[in-house]
Amino acid sequence: MSAPLPTISIVIPVYNSEGTLAALLTQLEAELPKIASAFEVIFINDGSRDGSWPLIQSLASSRSNVRGIDLMRNSGQHNALLAGIRAARHELIVTVDDDLQHPPFEIAKVVHKLAEGYDVVYGVPAAEQHGFFRDLASVATKMVLQHAMGADIARRISAFRAFRTQLRDAFTAYAGSFVSIDVLLTWATTRFSAVTVEHHPRTIGQSAYTLRKLITHALNMMTGFSTLPLQLASWIGFSFTLFGLVVLAYVIGRFALNGGSVPGFPFLASIIAIFSGAQLFALGIIGEYLARAHFRLMDKPAYTIRRTVGERQNDDVHAA
């Protein structure tokens, strides 16, 4: 006797994607009945400047299983995802991008892998459809994620992921403004896996994830979810302390053997400059952590909801 089909919530952050949403929903409606006994599609409008929100309203008004959440400002992809994850009401959550690069027919792969006993499954593209520098920044970001998550699976993460809804209980109280869904999921489980999926090129619009934003996201993760920069500052301080001892030994040895000190202002100036630079670097890292603590004390929300549309609206939820 086969196991009953699960119920699935599809969470989609939306930013300036008016041209792809209708086609994406049509494909989802064709594929999801094959793998789910019930499903819903949640669009989170993340401060779009085009007609994305009116389109979401139209799609939700004509379908009982489509819901929309309109954020008051652009909060970022992961913040928007957090809003949708908290609003989901089915047993499994699948997150996909709004640009049709994640084919809906591949959802079956990640859901079936999840049924093997995993809690989180990523759909990893066989080949990335980005430029060289974007791919390079993505690799660097995943290396940072690997340290922040403490899991080897970080090298294979993507925005196409499926996980059990109960995992969100681990970060229900999380209220920081810097959000990484992948790190938050590690607070709940260590059962991660990945499957290879198709990844289609973007045909409409341009990605909002620029090289600069990827680098900023990586820095936010390092200082928001990891102590690696502090450890790096400690090692730099330790290394330069050893370097200073070596220089001291050299100066004392030269005095003992030759009866004179090390001549020259350039030598002294170079040593001072090296040590000053190391100190300023360490202070900068400490300052980043103090800034994170400052923003946390300000209690800045990860997102603020302007309005919702669709069945069983969460009108009582305005911020998180």
N, C-alpha and C positions, 0 to 999 in steps of 0.2 A: 504494500500500500504506500503510495507516494505521499510525501509530506505536504501539508497544505501550503498554498502560496502565501508569501508574506504581504504585509501592507507597506507601502513605500511613500515617503515624502521626498519630492524632488525640490531641492533648494537652489535657486539660480540668482546670483547677484547680477544686477543690470546696470550698465552705464553706457548711455548713448547707443543703444542697440535696437532702435525702432525698426530697422530693416530686417532683423533676423528673428525676432520673438515669435511672430505668427508661424513661420516655417518650423522653428524649434518645437513649439507646442504641438503642431500637427504631427511631427515625427514622434514625439513622446506619446501622444495619444494612440499612435499606431503600434508602438512597441510595448508599453507598460501593461496592457491587459494580458499579454502573454506570460508575464512573470509575476504579477501582483494580483491579489484578490481585491484590493482597493488601492487607490493612489490619489495623491494631491500634488499640485504644482504650485510652489510658492515663489513668486517673483519679488525680489527686493530692489526697489529703485534707489540707487545710490547717488542721488543728486544729478541725474541725467539732465542735459541741457537741450535734448531734442524732444520728440513726442513719445518717448518710451512710456511715461506714466499714463497718459490718456489711452494708449494702446493696451496697457495692462488692465486699466479699468474696463475697457471694452471686452477684453478676453475673459475677465472674471465675471462680468455681468451676463455673459452668454453661456457660462459653464459653472456647474456646481462644485467642481473639484479644483478650481483655479483660484488662488488667493494672491493678493498684492499688498506689499508693505512699502510705503513711501517714506524715506528718510528725509529729515529736514535739511541735510547738507551731505556733501560727499565725505563719507567716513572711512572709505577704504574697503577693499574686497573682503578681507577677513572680518572686519567689523560688521559689514552687511551680512556675511554668512552667519555670524553669531546671532544676529537678529532673526534670520530665517530658521536657524537650528532651534532656537528657543520657542519659535512659534509652531514647529512641526508637531503633528499629532499621531503619526503612524510609527510602526515598530522599527523600520529601517529608514535611514536618511541617505540620500544620494545627492552629492553636490556636483553640478556641471557648470561650465561657462556659458555665457549668453551668445557666443559668436559662431555656434555650430561646428567648432573644432573638435568637440567631443561628440561623436555620433551616438544618438540615443540607442541604436541597436546594440551597442557595446555595453549597455547597462546590465544586460543579462550576464555577461562574464563576471563582473565584479560582485553581483548579487549571488551568483552560484558559488563563487569562491568563498564568500562570506558564510555560506551554509556549511562549509567544511569545518567550522569551529573557530574561525577568526572573528575578531571584533571590528577591525578596520581593514579595508582592502583598497589599494590605489590602482587606478587604471593608468599604466605607464605607457606613453606613446612609443611606438617602435622607432620613430624618427621625429625629432622636433621640427616644427615648421616656423622657425624664427631665424633672425639674422645671426651672424657669428658673434657679435658683441653681446647680443641679448642671451644667446646660449651660454656664453662664457660667464656672464653675470648670474645666470640661473644655476650653473654648476657651483659657483662660489657661494650662492645663497644656500644651496642644499648642503654644502660642507658645514656652514654655520648651523643649519638646522640639525645636522647629525649630532653636533655637540650639545645643542640646546635640548634636543629630544632624548639624547642618550640611547639611540637605537640606530642600527645599521640601515633600516628601511628608509631613513631620511634621504639617502642617495637616490631613492626611487619614488619619491612623493610627487604628486601632481594635484591640480585643482579638481581632478576627476576622482572622487573618493566615495566609498560607501561604508557606513558604520551603523552600529546599533544605537538607536535613539537613547537608550538608558545611559550611555556613556556621558551624556551632557550633565548628568547628576553630579559628576566630579567637578564641574566648573560652573555650577549654578550661581554661586556667590561671587564669581569673578567680575570685577567692576573696573579693571584697568582700561585705559584708552588705547594701549598698544596690545593688539590681539594677534595671535598666531593659532589658528584652529588646530594645526598639526601638533604643536606643543601641548595645547590644552587636552588633546585626545590622549597623550601619553600620561596625563595625570590619572586616567581611568583604566588603562589597559596596556599590556605588552604584547598582545596578540595581533601583530600586524602582518600583512602580506601584500602582494602586488601581482597583477596580471598585465600582459602586454595587450594594448588596444590600438586601434587605428587613430590617427590624429590628422584631421583634415586641415588644409591651409585656410586661413581667413579670407573670405571673399568680399566682405562688406566692412568698411571702416578700418580703423587702426587700433591696435592694442593700447590700452591705457597704461600698461605696465612698461614704462620706458626703462632704459638702463639706469637712469638716476633713481627712479622709484625702487628698482630692485636693490640697488646698493643701500638706499635709505632703509628699506625693509630689513635687509640683512643686519644693518647696524642696530636697528630697533630690537631685533631678536636677540642679538648678542648682549645688549645691555639690559633688556627687559626680561629675558628668560634664562640667562646664563651668567656664570661668574668667570668665564674665560678671559675677558679683557682685564679683570682685576688680577687673575693669575698671571697673565702676560706681563702686567706692570710689575708684579712681585718678582718674576724671573728676570726682567730687565734690571730692576734694582739690585738683585742678587748678583747678576752678571757684571754690572758696573762696579759693584763693591769688590769683586774679585779682581777686576781690571785695575781698580785703584790700588789694591794691595800689591799687584804685580809691579805697577809703576813705582810704588813706595820702595819695594825691594830693589828695583833697578837703581833708584836714586841713592839708597843707602849703600848698595854694593859698589856703585861707581865712586862714591865718596870714600869707602873703605879701601878700594884698590888703587884709585888714582889720586886720592887726597883732594878732590875738588867736586863741586856740585855740577848738575846738568846745566849747561849754559843755554841761554836763548829764551826770549819772550815768546816766540811762536809755539814752542813746546808747551809752556805753561798755559797759554791762551787756548790751545787746542784741547787740553785736558779739561779746562774750565767749561768750554763750550759743549763738550761731549756730556759732561755730568749735568750741566744746566738743561740741555735738551732732554736727557732722560728724566729729570725731575719734572719738567713741564709736561712731558708725555704722560707720566704717571698721574699728575694732577688733573690733566684733561680727562683721563679715564674715570678718575674719582668724581670729577664734576659731572660727567654723564650719568653716573649712578645717582648722584644727588639730585640731578634734574628729574630722573625717573621717580625718585621718592617724592619730590616736590609735586609732580603732576598727580601722583597717586593720592597725596594728601589733599589736593584740590578736589578730588572725587570727580574728575572729568569723565563723563559717560562715554562708553564705546560707541554709542549711536543714540539718536533721538528720533522717535517715530512721529511723523506729521499726521498720517492717516493710514487706514487700512481699507481694503476692499475684498469682498468675497465672503463665502459661507463662514459662519461662526467667527466673526471679526474679533480681534483682541483689542477692543477699544479701551480696555482698562489698563493696557500697557503703553506707556508713553516713553519710557527710557529705560536703559539698562547699562 
